[in-house]
């Protein structure tokens, strides 16, 4: 994210926050956007929280989705 403009990073951050707060967003919606399957909502939201921490809170390593 370091090579992108501040405004782009802000949009990505806000998108993550919106998805994580949306109780209706689940594995089916994520798969339609990314072609990556998750077995359930809990696994997806855990992954998204870890990815958010990696991108915006200096977590030490990038999380991988199940099966990768």
Buried (B, 14 or more C-beta within 10 A) or exposed (E): EEEEEEEEBEEBBEEBEEBBEEEEBBBEEBEEEEEBEBEEBEEBBEBBBBBBEBBBEEBEEEBEBEEE
